[in-house]
């Protein structure tokens, strides 16, 4: 029992065998197991329709699961009291704010719903994003409404923050400002746990320290970003002739292309010595290159997609 309580205390978010099926038999989330430690920024990747939004709504208690369990800060939010729910922030994929209120009045109203409210953070973020405080929300652009929803979710200083496609509808400059704002918030509040659901891989580059991939309602991969950065490498091998290149099999292979006597590959390598067997071959040249974080995310996502497609064909 003590071990279970200690495990729960380490995880801000936890799901066990979480399953949800909608009318018509569509399985939106299937046997989802998820454990996110406190202070983690978890990047949840997946194509549209992969189950990300449904999983978030199940975690928040906005949907009731068919089976399994979901807890945030040790509580099932489906039945948790308001003081517990007030410690959790959420920005849905399509925020719905009262269109007749302006942002200043809306912030005053929302501030009374939370025991903790950082007015300075709200004003700083609103100013940085050039949000019109006195204009009715309904007259704002879609991008301005989304930025307003994010600012209102950040100001209560939540212990857990779930963001579902938060940069959808934002231009490049606004996206960069959004990422900068989160980076600054995390620097001041390192214990804050964030789930960032997105299909835009660039959003994760400066934020996530763990990345997971969902497909057809299942979590098919979850890795620490630091471990991926340490192991993912681009490799180029040049052989003296074409025939040797065709038979090459690399360790930790993710993707490989062969053009004549040149092999270009992406591999996960525990250490550089795993390629020494090639360096000892006469006339073979081996080059190993580090990869940028966005390139790593693309390769990880594409490799999962390729594996799932192959499994479906078989």
N, C-alpha and C positions, 0 to 999 in steps of 0.2 A: 504493500500500500504506500509506504514512504517513497519507494522508487517511482511509482506512478505519479504521486503528487509532485515530486521533484521534476519529473519529465514535463508535466503539464505547466509547471511554473516557468520552465525554460522556453516554452513555446507561446508566443502571443496568439498564434492562429493554428488551429488543428482541425483536421477533418479525417474521419475514419469511415471507409466504405460508403461514402456519400453518394447517393443515387437519386436522380430525378427524371421521371418520364412524363411527357406532356400528352394531352389527348391526341389520339391517332397513333399512339405507340412510339412516338419519337423519343429516343433516349437522349436527353440533353447532357446529363452528367452520369457517368457510369463508374461505380466503385472507386470514387476518388479518395486517395489517401494523401494527406498533405500535412506537413509540420513546418512551421515558419518560426524560428527563434526570435525573441525580442531584439529589436534594433536592426533587423534585416530589411533590406530593400529588395523585394522579390519581384523580378520581372516575369510576368506570365505572358508567354507568346502563344500565338495560334492564329490560324486563318479565321475570317468571319464565319460564325456558325460552329466553331470548335467546342463551345461550351464555357468559354471564359466568363461571360456576363452572367450566365445562370449559376455558375459556381460561386461567384461573388455574392449574388443575391441570396443563395443558400447560406453562405457564411454569415451574412448580415441578418438572417432571420426574416428576410422579406419574402422568401418562398419557403414552404414547408417540404422537407425532403421525404421521399418515399421510404427510404431506409438509410441507415448510417447516422452519424452524428457530426455536428460542426460546433466548434467553440472558439470564441475570441475572448482573450483575457480570462480564460477559464470558465466562460459562461456561454450557454446556449442563448443567442440573442432573439430567438423566436419567442422566448418567454422571460427574458431578462428585464428587470425594472429600468426605468429611465436613467437613474444615476450611472448604471453600467453602460447603457447605450450611448450616453453623452460622452463617453471616453473614446468613441469610435467615430471617425469621419468618413464620408462617402461622397463621391462625385459619380453619378451614373453616366452612361454613354450619351443619354439625351436629357440633360438637366431641365427640369420644369420649375421655373421661378415665377412668382406672382407678377404678371406683366404690368399691373397697375401701380406697383410700388417702385420708387426709385431706390438705388442701391444704398444710399445713406440710411433711409428709413428701414430698409430691409435688414441692414447690418445691426441697427439698434434693436429690432425685433428679435433677430436670431440670437443676439448676444445674451438675452434673458433666458434662453433655453439651455445655456451651458454654464457650469460653475467656473470654467476657465475661459477667458476671452482676451486675446491680445489685440487691443485696438490699434496699437502702433504697427503691428504686423499687417493688419487689415489695410490701414491707410497707406503704408509703404508699398504693398503689393498693388493696390488699386492705382496709386500714382505711377508706379513703374509701368503698368499696363495701360495707362492713359484711359482709365475707365471713367465714364461720365457719372458722377455720384448723384446728380440731381435729375437725370433723365429717366423716365419710366423704363423699367427693364424690358417691357414689351416692344419698345421702340429701338432697342439695341440690336446690333447685328448678331448673328448666330455665334460668331467668334467672341464677341464681347460678353454674351450671356454665359458662354462656357467659361471664360476667364473669371467672371463674377462668381460662378458656382465654385470654382477652385479656391478663390480667395476666401469665400465664406466657409469653406471646409477647413482651410488652414488656420484661420484666426482662433478657433477654440482650442488650439494646441492639442489635438487628439493624440492619444497614445498609439492608436492604430488608425491608419488612413488607407482607404481602398479607392483607387482611381481607375475607372473603366474608360479606356481610350481618352485620356484627359486632353490630348493635344489635337483631337479631331476638329477640323474647322479653323485651326490656327495657322497663320502664315509662318514662314521660317523664322522671322525675327521674334514673334510671339512665342514660338516653341522654345527658342533659345532662352528667352526671359523666364519661361516657366521652369526649365531645367535649372537655371541659375538660382531661382527662388527656392526650389526644393533643396538644392545643394547647400544653400545658406541655412535653411531651416534645420537640415540634418546636422550641420556643424554645431548649431546651438543646442540641439536636442538629439543626441546620438542614440537614445533609447527608443525613439519613435520607430514603429514598424510600418512599412509601406508595402502595399501590393499594387503594382503598376501593370495593369492589363493593357496590352497593345499588340497590334500587328505591324506597327512602325518600328522597326528594329533600331533606328537611330535614336529613339527616345531613351533607350536603355543604356547607351554607351557610358554616360557619366554617373549613372544612378545605381543600377542594380549590382548587388554583390552575390545574388543567386538568381539563376534563370531557369525557368521551367517551360516546357512545351506541351500544350494540350492539343489533342486531336480526337474528334468524335466523342467528346465527353470524358476522355481519359487523359491522365497525366502520363505522358509517354517518356519524359526525360526531365531530370532536375539535376543541375550541377552548380557548384560554386564558380563564380566568374574568375576568381584568382587562380583556381586550379586549371581552368580552361586556358587562361593566359600563359600559364607555365608549361602547358603540355602541347597546345595546338601549334603546329609549325607548317609552313609551306616549304616543300622540298623540291629541288630540281636535280635530276641525275642525267648526265650526258655520257652515253656509251660510245665506244669506238665504232660500233656498227649497229644496224637496225635490229638484227635478229635477237641480240641479247636484251634489248629494251622491251621486247614484246613479252618476255617470260618473267619479268620482274614482279615480285610480291613483297610489298613493304609492310612493316609492322604498324599496327594502329591505323590502318588505312581508312580514310573517310572518302576521299575522291582522288581519282588518278586519270590523267590524260597522257597519251603517248603519241608523239608526232615524230616519225622517223626514229632517230637515235636519242631523242630528248624525252624524258619523262618528267612531268610536272604533277605534283601530288600535294594533298593536304593530309597530315597524319597527326595522331595524338601520340606523343613520344614521352615516355617516362624520363628519358635522358638522351643526350645526343649520341651516346655510345651505341645505341641500338642500330645505328647506321654504319658502324665500323666494318661490317661484313662487305659493304659496298666499297668503302675506301681502300680496302685491301685488294680489290680486283684491279688488275693492270689496265691502265688507260681510262679508268672511270673517274669522272669528276662529280663531286657531291657538294651542293650548296644548300644551306638551311637558313631560312629567314623567319623572324618573328612575325606575328600577325596583329593587326589592329583589332580592337575589341568589336567594332561593327562587322568587320570581315569574319571574325570568329562566330558571331551570332548568326550571320548569314549561312556559314558552312554548317553549323550545328542544326539550324532549322531545315536547310535543304537536305541534310543527311537523314533526318527523321522523316521528312516527307518522302524521300526515295525509298526508305525501308518500308514504310507503311504502304506505299504504292506497290512494291514488289510482293509484300505479304498478301495484299488484296488480289493480285493476279494469280498467286499460287493457291 
